[in-house]
């Protein structure tokens, strides 16, 4: 969603360190974590930290210092560059192109399948292969398919409205940020 460049800026912070007993448990936690999490940690250069939600001030300060060290290291690795809204906009544009290709391909396949189905139904009707029960089943099937198609359209409309609202929110946040500066 944020593009390939975001991974250079990712730091994973695990909360609830207090539920793991010691450093061995922390290592064990990482080693036994799901492959998708281990993959994320590898891709971001193993930039992760744990924080104890219930720590006293000294322990909390130590955890925060570890996180700040990782942040400073990340800033140095990126030569002071940070993930920008422009980077997000470019990644979002690429994703939108992909979404459109997928949507178009899905619609093309659905149209093709409907045409094949309609051809089969026409052949069956022409050859009088349907009984009264068969015709009712055919009608029910068509109605169900039409309802599913309508629901799919509604979902796509909601997704598009959500995308537009997200863009408006981001624009408003940028505007507010500019006003505060």
Backbone as a ProteinNet text record, in pm:
[ID]
protein_1_A
[PRIMARY]
XXXXXXXXXXXXXXXXXXXXXXXXXXXXXXXXXXXXXXXXXXXXXXXXXXXXXXXXXXXXXXXXXXXXXXXXXXXXXXXXXXXXXXXXXXXXXXXXXXXXXXXXXXXXXXXXXXXXXXXXXXXXXXXXXXXXXXXXXXXXXXXXXXXXXXXXXXXXXXXXXXXXXXXXXXXXXXXXXXXXX
[TERTIARY]
82.1	0	86.6	198.1	281.6	399.6	409.9	518.1	640.7	733.7	853.9	948	948	1041.4	1012.2	889.6	853	933.3	972.4	1039.6	1169.7	1232.7	1355.4	1328.6	1202	1165.1	1088.5	1071.1	988.7	1069.1	1008.6	1059.5	942.5	962.1	855.5	874.6	769.6	774.4	669.4	717.9	630.7	598.9	472.7	432.3	416.8	388.7	363.4	488.5	602.7	728.6	720.8	642.6	629.1	572	505.8	449.7	552	668.3	777.3	879.5	923.2	1000	1138.9	1216.8	1354.3	1397.8	1526	1577.8	1565	1582.4	1565.9	1423.1	1326.8	1187.7	1165.1	1234.5	1222	1275.7	1392.2	1450.8	1361.1	1310.4	1221.7	1094.3	1043.5	923.5	946.1	1058.4	1089.8	1107.2	1182.6	1208.2	1081.2	986.1	862.6	748.6	777.6	671.9	634.5	517.4	472.5	570.1	581.8	674.8	654.1	530.3	506	568.6	566.7	628.7	780.6	833.9	979.7	1026.6	947.5	981.7	983.6	884.8	881.7	1004.8	1038.5	1154.6	1282.5	1293.7	1411.2	1415.9	1301.1	1296.7	1329.1	1292.5	1320.1	1454.7	1536.2	1670.7	1672.8	1576.9	1566	1564.9	1497.5	1483	1354.5	1370.9	1256.3	1298.7	1198.9	1224.1	1100.3	1121.5	1012.1	995.9	873	849.3	755	787.3	709.4	600.7	477.4	365.5	352.4	400.2	380.6	511.5	609.1	742.3	743.7	841.9	865.2	938.8	960.8	1019.4	1155.4	1239.9	1374.5	1371.2	1291.6	1283.9	1218.3	1116.3	1049.5	1146.5	1226.2	1326.4	1425.4	1466.6	1558.8	1495.3	1369.3	1299.7	1287	1251.1	1237.4	1372.5	1479.9	1613.9	1651.2	1615.2	1641.4	1566.8	1440.9	1360.5	1419.8	1458.8	1518.6	1649.6	1730.1	1853.9	1823.1	1720.7	1683	1635.4	1560.4	1513	1631.9	1726.7	1844.1	1926.4	1939.2	2011.6	1940.6	1808.4	1730	1744.9	1740.8	1759.7	1897.1	1998.9	2134.2	2143.1	2081.9	2084.3	2015.2	1917.3	1842.8	1896.9	2016.4	2080.2	1987.4	1910.5	1820.7	1690.1	1677.3	1553	1442.7	1322.4	1208.6	1102	1011.1	902.5	808	782.5	704.6	566.5	482.5	350	359.9	459	478.2	507.3	588.8	618.8	491.1	408.3	281.9	190.8	183.4	96.6	140.7	271.2	321.4	287.1	305.6	272.8	123	41.6	-102.6	-143.4	-78	-109.3	-76.4	37.5	75.2	-27.5	-68.1	-168.4	-302.4	-337.6	-464.5	-462.6	-350.8	-337.6	-353.7	-288	-300.7	-443.9	-508.8	-648	-737.5	-715.3	-796	-773.3	-649.3	-620.6	-690.5	-682.3	-747.2	-898.3	-954	-1098.3	-1142.4	-1067.3	-1102	-1092.2	-989.2	-973	-1086.6	-1122.2	-1231.2	-1362.5	-1387.8	-1510	-1510.6	-1395.5	-1385.5	-1418	-1360.7	-1385.7	-1531.5	-1588.9	-1729.2	-1818.8	-1789	-1866.7	-1854.9	-1733.5	-1710.6	-1788.2	-1783.8	-1857.1	-2008.2	-2058.4	-2201.8	-2242.7	-2159.1	-2189.4	-2191.9	-2094.6	-2092.3	-2215.4	-2250.3	-2367.2	-2494.2	-2508.9	-2628.2	-2637.8	-2523.6	-2523.1	-2568.7	-2521	-2562.4	-2711.8	-2762.1	-2904.8	-2988.6	-2943.4	-3016.3	-3023	-2910.6	-2907.7	-3003.1	-3002.3	-3089.8	-3236.3	-3268	-3405.8	-3448.1	-3357.1	-3386	-3415.9	-3343.3	-3361.5	-3462.6	-3531.8	-3634.8	-3584.7	-3464.4	-3404.6	-3446.4	-3521.5	-3557.6	-3698.1	-3709.7	-3841.7	-3888.7	-4006.8	-4057.2	-3965.5	-3920.7	-3827.6	-3695.4	-3650.6	-3524.4	-3533.6	-3647.3	-3665.6	-3667	-3731.3	-3733.3	-3591.5	-3515.9	-3377	-3296.9	-3319.8	-3251.4	-3285.3	-3413.3	-3455.2	-3393.9	-3397	-3338.5	-3189.8	-3121.1	-2977.2	-2948.7	-3025.6	-3006.2	-3032.9	-3138.1	-3168.8	-3056.1	-3003.7	-2893.4	-2769.2	-2741.7	-2626.1	-2644	-2764.4	-2791.7	-2776.2	-2821.5	-2805.9	-2658.6	-2582.2	-2438.8	-2368.4	-2406.4	-2347.4	-2378.8	-2500.7	-2539.2	-2459.3	-2442.9	-2362.9	-2217.8	-2162.7	-2025.6	-2012.2	-2111.1	-2108.6	-2115.6	-2200.1	-2212	-2080	-2013.5	-1884	-1781.6	-1778.8	-1684.4	-1713.2	-1841.7	-1876.5	-1828	-1847.3	-1801.8	-1650	-1579.7	-1433.1	-1387.3	-1453.2	-1415.9	-1442.5	-1557.2	-1587.3	-1484.8	-1445.2	-1344.9	-1211.4	-1173	-1047.3	-1051	-1163.3	-1175.8	-1174.5	-1242.7	-1241.1	-1100.8	-1026.9	-889	-804.8	-821.4	-746.2	-782.3	-911.9	-954.6	-897.2	-897.4	-842.6	-694.5	-621.6	-478.6	-453.9	-533.6	-519.4	-547.4	-649.5	-682.8	-571.3	-514.8	-403.8	-282.4	-254.3	-143.1	-170.7	-296.1	-332.7	-316.7	-363.7	-351.2	-204.9	-126.7	15.3	83.2	44.8	99.9	59.1	-64.1	-111.8	-38.5	-5.7	63.5	206.8	266.9	405	407
-119.6	0	126.3	124.8	243.5	241	137.6	128.7	61.7	28.2	-43.9	41.2	173.2	260.2	270.7	241.1	258.8	167.1	51.8	-46.9	8.5	103.1	164.1	250.4	282.9	371.4	300.1	169.1	92.7	51.2	73.3	24.7	-45.6	-170.1	-246.6	-237.1	-195.2	-184.9	-280.3	-374.8	-471	-418.8	-411.7	-372.8	-500.3	-481.5	-592.4	-677.5	-612	-680.4	-747.5	-687.9	-739.3	-880.5	-923.6	-1058.5	-1163.9	-1119.1	-1211.4	-1199.7	-1309.5	-1311.3	-1249.2	-1283	-1235.8	-1225	-1191.3	-1174.9	-1302.5	-1419.2	-1544.6	-1556.2	-1512.3	-1516.9	-1423	-1307.8	-1213.7	-1276.3	-1337.2	-1404.4	-1518.4	-1593.7	-1705.4	-1655.2	-1542.8	-1483.3	-1454.1	-1394.6	-1361.2	-1489.2	-1583.9	-1707.8	-1788.3	-1780.7	-1857.7	-1777.3	-1653.5	-1570.5	-1622.1	-1585.7	-1632.2	-1587.4	-1665	-1631.3	-1491.6	-1445.8	-1313.3	-1204.3	-1222.7	-1126.1	-1135	-1255.8	-1271.1	-1210	-1226.5	-1168.3	-1015.9	-957.7	-812.5	-765.2	-835.1	-796.4	-804	-906.7	-920.2	-806.5	-777.5	-674	-536	-509.2	-377	-373.6	-475.7	-475.4	-507.3	-583.1	-621.5	-500.4	-395	-276.1	-294	-348.2	-369.7	-352.2	-326.8	-309.7	-355.8	-378.3	-415.2	-304.3	-283.9	-185.6	-247.5	-222.3	-275.1	-174.7	-212.9	-123.7	-88.6	-177.2	-159	-127.2	-77.9	-55.7	64.9	61.5	180.4	281.7	401.2	508.9	471.3	408.8	375.7	273.4	167.3	64.4	121.1	202.3	263.6	354.5	430.5	518	434	319.3	231	181.3	139.2	91.7	203.4	322.6	436.9	472	463.7	492.2	394.5	269.3	169.8	208.5	246.4	285.6	410.5	508.1	629.6	598.5	507.9	467.3	408.3	327.5	268.1	377.4	473	583.7	661.9	696.6	773	692.4	563.4	476.3	475.9	466.2	465.1	597.1	706.7	837.8	843.9	793.7	792.7	704.7	585.9	495.1	555.4	640.7	704.4	843.8	873.9	1004	1120.8	1105.8	1212.3	1218.7	1137.5	1138.3	1069.7	1109	1048.3	1012.5	929.3	887.1	1005	1042.4	1162.8	1129.3	1230.3	1215.9	1191	1251.8	1227.5	1080.2	1019.6	876.7	795.7	833.5	763	781.5	904.3	931.4	849.6	838.6	758.6	610.9	562	422.1	398.3	492.3	479.2	479.3	561.9	565.3	431.1	372.6	242	137.2	141.3	46.2	64.9	189.1	215.7	156	168.2	107.8	-43.6	-103.9	-248.5	-288.6	-210.6	-240.4	-233.6	-132.2	-119.1	-235.1	-278.3	-393.1	-517.9	-539.5	-656	-646.8	-529.2	-509.4	-533.1	-478.5	-496.9	-642.6	-710.2	-851.9	-934.4	-902.4	-974.1	-951.3	-827.4	-797.6	-867.1	-871.5	-938.9	-1087.8	-1150.3	-1292.1	-1317	-1229	-1244.8	-1232.8	-1137.3	-1120.7	-1244.9	-1294.6	-1415.9	-1535.1	-1550.4	-1660.7	-1644.9	-1521	-1498.9	-1534.2	-1495.4	-1525.8	-1677	-1746.3	-1891.7	-1954	-1906.6	-1957.3	-1932.6	-1808.9	-1776.3	-1862.5	-1889.2	-1975.2	-2117.3	-2166.6	-2300.6	-2301.9	-2196.8	-2190.3	-2183.1	-2105.8	-2094.5	-2229.2	-2299.4	-2432	-2527.3	-2520.3	-2608.7	-2574.8	-2444.6	-2403.4	-2443	-2424.9	-2457.2	-2606.5	-2686.5	-2831.5	-2882.7	-2789	-2821.8	-2922.6	-2892	-2982.7	-2952	-2844	-2805.7	-2850.6	-2907	-2935.8	-2809.1	-2811.5	-2696	-2665.9	-2770.5	-2752.1	-2694.5	-2742.8	-2693.9	-2547.6	-2505.6	-2365	-2276.6	-2324.3	-2247.5	-2234.5	-2343.3	-2339.8	-2240.1	-2238.6	-2144.5	-2001.2	-1973.1	-1838.7	-1800	-1891.9	-1864.9	-1836.2	-1913.1	-1894.3	-1756.5	-1718.7	-1586.5	-1475.3	-1489.1	-1388.1	-1377.9	-1490.5	-1490.4	-1424.8	-1455.6	-1394.4	-1244	-1200.9	-1056.8	-988.1	-1053.6	-996.7	-987.1	-1091	-1088.4	-977.7	-960.6	-855.5	-717.9	-699.1	-572.1	-547.6	-650.5	-637.3	-603.4	-665.5	-637.3	-490.5	-440.2	-299	-207.9	-243.3	-163.2	-161.2	-275.3	-282.9	-196.4	-202.7	-120.1	27.9	65.9	205.2	248.8	162.4	194.2	207	115.2	122.9	251.9	292.3	416.4	537	539.1	649	653.8	537.8	530.5	585.5	548.9	597.8	749.1	803.2	948.2	1020.2	962.6	1022.9	1023.3	914.5	907.4	1016	1035	1139.9	1277.9	1301.4	1430.8	1452.6	1346.7	1356.3	1389.4	1321.8	1349.6	1492.8	1540.4	1678.7	1776	1747.8	1834.5	1833.2	1715.4	1706.7	1784.8	1774.9	1852.8	2002.3	2043.6	2182.4	2232.3	2154.6	2192.8	2199.3	2105.8	2105.5	2229.9	2270.9	2391.3	2514.3	2517.9	2631.2	2641.6	2525.1	2525.3	2572.8	2550.1	2593.9	2742.5
0	0	0	68.1	78.8	-17.8	-99.1	-195.9	-136.7	-224.4	-182.7	-98.8	-119.4	-47.3	101.8	141.7	282	374.2	325.6	411	470	400.5	451.8	575.1	598.1	707.6	818.4	804	898.5	1021.5	1135.7	1263.4	1330.7	1370.1	1433.9	1585.1	1654.3	1800.6	1857	1936	2002.3	2141.3	2172.6	2308.5	2391.6	2518.1	2611.5	2636.3	2634	2665.3	2802.1	2890.6	3026.5	3031	2925.2	2923.7	2882.4	2836.7	2804.6	2917.5	2968.7	3093.5	3082.2	2978.9	2972	2826.3	2804.7	2668.5	2586.3	2650.1	2576.5	2523.1	2603.7	2559.7	2442.2	2443.8	2332.6	2204.4	2213.3	2096.5	2050	2145.7	2114.5	2047	2096.5	2037.9	1889.2	1856.2	1716.5	1635.2	1689	1614.9	1589.6	1682.1	1667.6	1604.4	1565.8	1507.1	1368.3	1319.3	1187.3	1077.7	971.3	863	805.6	799	742.8	830.2	961.6	1051.9	1041.6	1040.7	1026.3	894.3	789.3	659.7	668	735	752.3	828.5	936.3	1015.8	932	851.8	764.8	663.5	600.5	497.3	553.9	679.2	736.6	808.3	786.9	844.9	992.9	1037.4	1179	1270.7	1227	1311.3	1392.1	1511.8	1598.1	1742.6	1825.6	1968.9	2045.4	2173.1	2262.2	2365.3	2410.3	2515.1	2618.9	2744.7	2856.3	2891.8	2872	2900	3048.1	3132.3	3277	3348.6	3277	3334	3427.5	3517.9	3598.4	3510	3562.9	3481.8	3423.9	3501.8	3455.3	3342.3	3360.6	3257.1	3131.4	3150.5	3035.8	2960.8	3035	2972.7	2891.3	2945.2	2872.1	2742.1	2750.3	2629.9	2527	2572.5	2481.6	2420.2	2499.9	2447.1	2335.1	2352.2	2246.5	2119.6	2134.7	2018.2	1952.8	2033.1	1977.1	1904.7	1960.1	1892.3	1754.3	1748.1	1618.9	1523.5	1574.9	1490.9	1435.7	1521.6	1475.7	1375.3	1400.3	1306.8	1170.8	1173	1049.2	974.5	1046.8	984.1	917.4	987.1	930	805.8	813	697.6	576.2	601.9	492.5	460.4	513.4	488.5	519.7	625.4	668.7	591.4	487.2	408.5	486.4	461.9	529.6	427.4	469.4	381.8	364.6	239.6	213.8	157.7	161.1	102.9	-48.1	-112.6	-256.3	-283	-197.4	-213	-198.4	-101.8	-81.8	-202.7	-252.8	-368.4	-489.8	-511	-623.1	-603.9	-482.8	-454.3	-471.7	-425.8	-439.1	-586.3	-668.4	-811.7	-877	-839.2	-893.5	-851.1	-724.6	-675.6	-745.5	-773	-841	-981.9	-1050.8	-1184.4	-1173.3	-1073.8	-1053.5	-1021.8	-932.9	-897.7	-1020.9	-1104.6	-1226.2	-1321.2	-1336.1	-1422.6	-1370.9	-1240.7	-1179.8	-1197.2	-1170.9	-1184.5	-1329.6	-1424.2	-1565.5	-1607	-1560	-1593.6	-1532.6	-1408.5	-1341.9	-1418	-1456.8	-1531	-1667	-1733.3	-1862.6	-1846.6	-1742.3	-1719.4	-1682.1	-1601.1	-1563.6	-1686.1	-1771.4	-1894.4	-1981.6	-1993.9	-2073.5	-2016.8	-1885.7	-1822.2	-1838.8	-1826.1	-1846.4	-1989.3	-2083.8	-2223.7	-2246.4	-2188.1	-2201.2	-2135.2	-2016.6	-1945.6	-2025.8	-2076.3	-2155	-2280.5	-2341.4	-2460.2	-2424.7	-2313.8	-2267.9	-2238.5	-2171.1	-2140.4	-2267.8	-2364.3	-2491.4	-2562	-2561.6	-2623.9	-2552.1	-2419.3	-2341	-2366.8	-2371.3	-2397.9	-2538.8	-2633.1	-2772	-2788.1	-2715.3	-2722.9	-2622.2	-2553.6	-2456.1	-2351.7	-2297.8	-2200.3	-2056.8	-2038.4	-1902.8	-1868.2	-1752.3	-1697.3	-1627.6	-1572.7	-1498.5	-1380.5	-1309.6	-1197.4	-1246.4	-1359.1	-1416.3	-1453	-1508.1	-1545.3	-1421	-1313.5	-1190	-1133	-1139	-1092.8	-1174.5	-1305	-1393	-1354.4	-1332.6	-1293.3	-1159	-1062.7	-930.3	-940.9	-1025	-1043.9	-1102.3	-1203.9	-1265.1	-1164	-1084.5	-982.2	-880.6	-836.5	-739.8	-800.3	-925.6	-991.6	-1004.4	-1037.3	-1047.6	-912.5	-805.4	-671.2	-633.9	-664.4	-634.9	-713.8	-838	-921.3	-863.1	-817.6	-756.6	-628.3	-545.4	-422.9	-456.5	-560.9	-603.4	-642.6	-717.2	-757.4	-634.9	-538.5	-416.6	-340.2	-331.4	-262.6	-334.7	-466.9	-542.7	-520.7	-515.9	-489.7	-352.2	-252.2	-116.4	-113.1	-180.3	-184.4	-250.2	-358	-426.7	-337.2	-268.5	-176.9	-64.2	-13.2	93	43.9	-77.5	-135	-148.7	-198.4	-215.7	-80.7	19.9	153	212.6	190.1	239	174.3	44.7	-24.9	29	52.7	107.2	246.1	327.8	462.7	457.7	370.3	357	312	217.7	170.4	283.8	364	476.6	581.5	607.3	703.1	652.8	523.5	466.7	479.8	452.4	461.9	605.8	701.5	842.1	884.2	834.9	866.9	812.5	694.2	633.1	712.8	759.7	838	971.3	1030.3	1158.8	1144.6	1028.7	1006.1	986
[MASK]
+++++++++++++++++++++++++++++++++++++++++++++++++++++++++++++++++++++++++++++++++++++++++++++++++++++++++++++++++++++++++++++++++++++++++++++++++++++++++++++++++++++++++++++++++++++

